[in-house]
Amino acid sequence: MVIKTYSPEEIRKWILEEPEASQFLDGQEIDHIVFHLGRIANWYADEIPSHLVGDFLQELLSDSLSRAWSAADNTNRKALGLYVKFLHNHIGGDWREKAKKDFS
C-alpha cells in the first residue's frame, strides 16, 4: 500500500480552504496546526516513531476526545474539527488500528 505524505504547503492550502480556518487569527496558529497535521501524516507513514507524536496527538489518535481536549493547547482546541476532518479525509481508514498498536 502506498501512503501519501503531505508537504507543509499542501496542508496549509487544505486548512485555508476549510471554513473553520476563519477561527484562526494569525499565521502562527495556522503554522502550529500545519506542524501537528504533518506529524499525524508522518506518523501514519512511519516516518516518525510513535513516541515523538506528542501527548495531544497521541490522545487524539487514540480516539479519546476528553483526554485530547485536556492535552490540547488553545490553538489545538480550536482546531479539533480540522484534525477530525484531516483524519477522515486524508489518512488511511486503518489509522485507529495503527494507533491501538502504537499507543496501547
N, C-alpha and C positions, 0 to 999 in steps of 0.2 A: 504494500500500500504506500502510495506517495503522499506525504504530508506536506501541505502548503505552509510555507513560512511567510511572514509578513514583515515588510520593511516599516520603519517608523513613519515614513511618508505615507504609505498605504493605510496604516492605522489612523494617522491624523486625518487623512482625507475622509475615511469612513466616519470618524467621530463628527467631523464638521458637517457631514450630510445628515446626521441624525438630529431629530427635533430636540432631544434632551441637551444638545450642546449649547443651546441658548442659556442654560443654567450657569455655565462656566464663565466667570467674569474676566479671566485673564489667561494669557498664554501659558503661564506657569502651571495652572491647574490642568490644562489640556496636555502639556508636556508630561505631567505626573501620570495621567491616565494612559497616555501613549506608552510610557515606560512599563506600566503594570500589564496592559494588554499584550505588549510584546513579551513580557515574562510568561504569561499564560501560553502564548503561541510557542515560545521556545521550550517551555516545559513539556508541552504536548508532543513536540517534535524531538524530544530527548536531546535538546541542545544545551540544556542546563540541568544539573541534578535537582531532585525534588527538595533537598534541604535548603536550596538557595531561593526558593519561591517566595518565602516570607509568610508570616503568620496570617495576614489578611487574606492573601490569595489561597493559602492552604485551606483556610476555613471556607472560603467561597467555593473552591473546587471540591471540597468535601460535602457540599450541599447543606451547610449549616448556616442558615441565614442569621440567626441570633448571634452566633459566635463570630461570623464575618462582620456583622454590624459592630460588635464590641471591639474587634481588632482594627476596624477601619478608621482612618483619619477623616476629617471633614470633607475633603475632596472626594475620597472614595465612597463615602456615604452618599454624596450627591450623585455619584456615577454608578450606583449599584445596578440600575436598569440597563445602562450601557454594557456592563460586564455580562449580565444575563443574555442580552441580545447577541453579544460577540460570541459567547459560548455556544448559543443555539445556532447562529448563522455561519460561523466561521471555523469552529473547532469540531473535530470529528465526534460523532454521536457516542463514541465509547469513552469519552473523557471521564465520565463518572467511574467507570471500571478502572481506568488508569489511576485516578485519584485514590480509589479504595486501596489499590495495591501499593501506591507510593506513600500514602499518609496514614495508613492504619497501623 
